[in-house]
Amino acid sequence: MRAPLATDARVAILAENCAEYLIAYMGTMRAGCVSVPVNHRLPPDTVRYILADCRAELCVVDAAREALIPPALARIVMRSSGAAALEARGPAAVPLERRTPPPTGEILYTSGSTGRPKGVVLSHAGQLWALGVHVGATPMAGERSLIVAPLYHMNALFNVSVCLLNAIEVVLMPRFDAVAYLKAAAEYRCTLLSGIPTMFALMARQRELLATLDLSSVKAVTIGSAPLTEALVARVQEMFPQAAISNGYGTTEAGPSIFEDHPQGLPRPLLSLGYPLPDVEVRLVGGTGDEGVLEVRSPAMFTEYLNLPQVTGAKLRDGWYDTGDVMRRDGSGFYYFTGRADDMFVCGGENVYPLEIEKMLERHPAVLQAAVVSVPDEIKGEIPIAFVVLRDRNLPLEELKRFALEAGPAYSHPRAFVVVDELPVATTHKVDKRPLKAQALEAAKALKR
């Protein structure tokens, strides 16, 4: 066994959710190293790319994924058959000891929806500030939070940290399954739930199971990391009738906390993200005064994209981070998510945001979920194609088209509808529209425009 790792050494974590994961995440930072959670659901070559990109000197890995890491990389294996919970082994296994931490605390890699994942470098000071925003005046003994989002994602890591900081019990699930999640919430009498819209949409389909469960213990549900619709809020409220439902927003780069309740105590509108935190600066650019792309300057701001100075310079200027998220602000100062700047397309000279069409379609009582993608069109430039999950597959699609024309602008109505059993999801459980593109092109071709 060699000497301890140097301060600032990168320690990767490659595993499903478990208690040992949290021990590794917090323990490596306590030991003066930099924690690098890795998405274990990525392709093997992408996992190896991340390990090389961050220059990992050690990997804490569960036995099921040890084969994904290079043979020469030192490792601590968790949950291996017949072994201790955490067992150092392999080439040049490394001891860790408590030391003063370096400025950098962790590197979180983006999901990589476009190109290779990017390493977001985050400081201890920034994350401590973000946690400080959520410190309660007294410990919240008796509260119990159910966490199932993957721990390689900011959402789960931050939620768990907030819970532990406030003495909230955590029920941690290894992976998401709608049936198992609902049963766990009922069995453990969880009071606090969090997740992304796709998870709750899948839970809402378990009508028979929901009729058998007592979920009255749930006091609060926070939904974030992806756009939320009024229709889904109504379904979540039906599942958890005693719960207050809130729409969360944060970014890995600019901090998990950007918005809060209104300082004057005004009630937060249903889909609002809230009002900016006192120490967070926000501005809307590239549009009207009250609508545009959100830029943020925050104490929790990332320092750089690892090894990508040009990308860093394009997204982080004078301390302002360009989120790429289009927002609008109402007269009371509440912010609302409208869509992604890079998701917008032009149809017949009009700017169209797929999210707005999806929200409109999900107001139809027969539509459980909707996803909209654009395809090229000789006449309009681009047109929207809608993929829908229906309660009743026998619903005439002409009825959906008529509903869309009546409920939204004519220029943005879907030119074709494709009925699917479920929408594809990415490794972060968000809807992944990339696999839908080929089907959308075929649906558009069938229109013979």
N, C-alpha and C positions, 0 to 999 in steps of 0.2 A: 504493500500500500504506500502510495507516494505522499508527499507533503500536502497540506491543505491547499485548496484552490485559492488563487489570488483574489483580492478585493476586486469587484467588478466582473468576475468571471461569470459567463452566462450558463445557467442551468436550465435545460429544457425539461418540460413535464409532458409526457405523452401517455394518457390514460383516460378511461371513462371516469365519470364522477364517483368519488368515494372519499372517505375521511382522510385517507393517506394522501390524496391529491392536495387537500387543503393544508395538511402538515408540510408537504413539500413546498407548496406555494409560499406559505408564510415563513417556513423554516429557512429556505434558501436566502430570502431577503434578510432575515435576522442574522444569518451567517455572513452578511456582507456581499452576497452574490446577487446577480440579476436574474429574476425569475422569467422564464420564457414558456408560457403555456402553448402547446401545439395542438392544432386541430387533428385529432386522430382519424377523422373520417375523410381526410384528403387522400388523394392518390399517393402511393408509396414514393414516387419520384418527387412529388411536391413536399412531402414530409422531409425527405433528405435535403431538398433545396433549402428549407427553413433552417434545419440543423446546421447546414454549412453557412448560410447567410448570416446567422447570428453568432457563428463561431462557438457553438456549444462545446463546453469542456466536460460536461456531465449530463446524463439524461436520467431522470426519474421516470420509470416506465412500468406499466403493468405487464404481467407475464404474457398476456394475449397479444401484445404489440412489440415485444422485444425484438422480433425478427425485422421490424421496420427500420431499426437504427443500425448505422454502420458497425461492423464488428470491432473496429478499433476504438469506438467511443466508450468511455467509462460510463457505467450505469449503476443505479440503485433500482432493484426490481421489487415491485410491490405486488402482493397478492399472488405469489407463485405457489404452486402446490407444495404443501408440507414445509413451507418456509415462514420466517417471521413476517410481520406485516410490511416491514421495509428492510430489505437485505442487500447490503453492498456486495457486488460481485462483478465478475467480468474483468476485462483488461484495465489495469491501473485504477482500481476502485479508489474513490477519493473521500477522505474524511472532511466534515464540515465543522466549524466552530463559530461561536458568537463573536461578531466584530462590528465595528462602526460601519454602517452602510455607506456606499458611494451615492452620489446624487441620483443616478438612475436606479429605479426600483424594479421596473419590469418592462418587457417588450411584448406587446400583443400584436399578433399578425392579423391583418384584415382578411376577410373571407375570400378575396381574390376573384370577385365576380368579373373583373376585367384584368387579364394578365396574371402575373405571379402575385401571391400575397405580399403585402408590404408590412414591414416591421415598424410598429408605432412605438416610439421610445417615450416612456413616461417616468416622471420623477417621483421620488418619495414625497417631496414637499407638496406637489400638485395633488397627489392622491390623498394625502393626509388632510389637505384643505377640503377636498370633496367629501371625505368622510365626516369632517367636522361639521359640515352643513346639516348632517343627519343625526347628530348626537342628541339624544333626548335628555331632558332635564333629570329624569329618573330612569333607572333600568326598567325595561318593559317585561318584567317577570310575568309568566303566564301566557305570553304570546308565542305562537308557534308558526313558523314560516315553511312552506313547502317549496323547495328549489329543485328544478329539473332541467333548467337551461344548462347547456354544456359549460363547464368551468374554464374552457379555453376562450370564452367570450366575456367581454366586459360586463354584460348584464348580470350574469351569474356571479362572477367574482365580486362585483361591487355589492350586490344584494346580500351575499353571505357575509361579507365584511361588515356591512351595516348591521346585520342581525347580531353578529357576535359582539360588536361594539356596544349594542344596546341590551345585551343579555336576553336576546330572543332565541328560543330554541329553533334549531334548523332540522328539518326532515329532508334529507338529500337523496334524490333518486338517481340511479346510474344513467338513465336515458328516458326519453319521453315515450309514453304509450298512453293514449287517452283513457283507456279503461283502468290501467294501473294508477294513473294520476288521480282520477276521481275517487277510486277506492282508498287510496292513501290519504287524501284530504278528509274523507269521512272517518276512516279508522283512527287517525292520529288527532282528530279534532283540530285541524289546522285553522288558524285565524287569519293568516296573511298569505295571499297567493300572488304570484307574478309570472309573467310569461309573454309570449308574442301572440299576435292575432291568430296565426295558423293553429297554434295549440288549442286555443279556446274554441275555434271553429270546429276542430275535430272532436272536441269534447261535447259540443252541442249536438252532435249527431248521435250520441249514445242515449237516446231517449228512454229506452227500456231500463237501462242501468240507472239513469238519473232518477227514475220514479221509485227506485228501491233504496236510495241513499239519503242519509240525513246530513246535509251540508250547511246546517244552520250556524255552525261555529264560525264560518268564514265572515270576517268583518270588513276586509278590504281586499280589492283585486287591482293590481297595477298591471296595465298592458302597455308594452313599449317595443322599441327596436324595429317596428314596422308600422305602416299606416293602419289606422283604426276607422271603422265605419259605424254609423248609428245602428245599423241592423245587427252588427255583432255585439255592440253594447247591450242591446235589448235582449239578445240571447244569453249573454253572460249574466245579466240581471235576473233572468228567469232561472238560471242554474243556481245562482247564489243570491237569493232574495234579500238577505240581511246585509249584503256587502255594499260598501261605497266603492264605486269604480272610477279609476282615474287613468288618464292617458299620459304615459311617460315619454320623455324624449331626452336623449343624450347621445354623445358620440364618443368613440374611443379616443379620437384625437383631441377634442376640446373639453372633455370631461363628462362623466356620467350624470352630472347635475348642471342644468342650465336654467330651468324654469321651476317655479314654485307657485304657491297660492298668491293671490293678489294682496299687496301690503295694506290695502284699505278694507280687506275682508269681503270683497265682492265675490259672489259665488262663481266658481269656474264653469263656463259653458261646457256642454257635454263632450265635444271633441277637441276642446282647447288643450294645448300643451301646458298652459299656465302663463305666468308673468315672470320676466327675467329675475334671477337672483340678484341681490344688491351688489355683489362683487363681480358680476358677469356683465360684460358689455356686449350688446348685440346691435346689428344694423342690417337693413335690407337693401341690397344693391341690384342694379340692372333692371329695375322695374319702376313702378309708381312708388310714391312715398310709403304706402302701407302694404305693398306687395313686392317681393323680389327674392333673390337668393340670400339666405341667412349666412352672415359672417359673425364669428364669435371671437372675443378676446377674454380669456378666463385664467384664473390662477392655476387651473388644472391642465393647462395647455401642454400638448406634447412638444418635445424639443426638436424632433426630426423624424423623417422616415429613414430607417436604418439603411445606410449605403446608397441612398438615393437623393443626393443634394439638389438635382434639378427638379425632381417631383416635389421635394420639400419647399423649394423656392416658389413653385407655381401655386401651391395650396396655402402656404403660410407666409404672409407678408406684413411686416411691421407688427408682428404679434397677433394679427387677425387671421383666423382660419376660415377658409371658404368651404362651407359644409356641402355645397352642391344641392342643398334642400331648398325648394321654393316655399316660402311662407307668406302668410298674410297676417296683418295685425288689425284688431278691431278698435273701436273708439275707446275702450277701457284699457287697452294695452295688452290684451290677451293675444297669444300667438297660435296659429293653426298651420298644420302641414298641408301643403297643396300638392306637391309632387317633387320628383327629382328633376333638376335642370337638364340632365342628360337623358331623361326619359320622355321629355316633351317632344311632340312632333307637330308638324304643320299640316293641316288638312283643309284644302281649299282656301288657304290664306289665313286660317284661324289657328291660334295656338291651342293644342289639346293636351291635357294631362291625363294619362290612363287612370290614375287614382280617382279622379272625379267621376269618370264613367263607372268604375268599379263600385264606388260608394252609391251611385244612383241605382245600379242594377241590384245591389244587395238590399235595397229597400223593397224590392218585389218579394212578396211572401213565399214564393216558390224557390227563390235563389238562396242557397246556403253560402256559396262563395263565388267570386268572380275574379277573373284576371284578364287584362286587356293588353294586347300587343299590337304594334303597328306594322304594316307591310307597305311596300311601294305601290303606287297607283298612278297610271298615266294621266288620269283626269285631275285627281285631287292632290297629287303629290304623295301623300300617305293616307291610309285609311285604318280605322280600328277594327280589330277582330276580337271577339269576346269568347273566353272559355268559362263555362259555368258548371257548377255542381248544383244539381237540383234535388229538391225533396221528391219530386215526381217527374221521372224521365219522360213521361207521356205528355208533358206540357207542350202545347204547340209553340214552336219557336217564333211563329208570327206574332203571338201574344207578347213575347219578350221584346220583339222589334217595335211593336206598337207602344209598349210601355216606355221604351227608351226614347222614342220620338216625342212622347207626351211629357216625360219627366225631365228631359234635358235638352240642350240646344240641338237642333236638327243636324248641324254639321258634325257633331261628335258622336252620333248614334253608331253602334257597331254595325258594320255592313254585313257581317256574318256571325253566327253563334255556333260554337262547338260544345256539345255536352260531354263532360268527362266525369268519371267516378270520383276522382280526387285530383287536386292540383299538385304538380311536382314541388318538392321542397329541397332547399339547399342544406348543407351540413349544419347551418345555424337554425334550421327549422323554418326559415323564411321561405315564402313562395319564390321559386326559381323559374323565371319566365323563359330562360334560354331554350329548354327542351320544347317549348311550345312554338317556337318560331317556324319550324318546318311545317307543322300542322297548319299554322296561320297562313302560310304561303299557299298551301294546297286549298284551304278554304276560300282564299281570295281568287285563286285560279278558277275554281268552280263557279264563281259569280259571272265569269265571262263578260267582264266590263269592257 
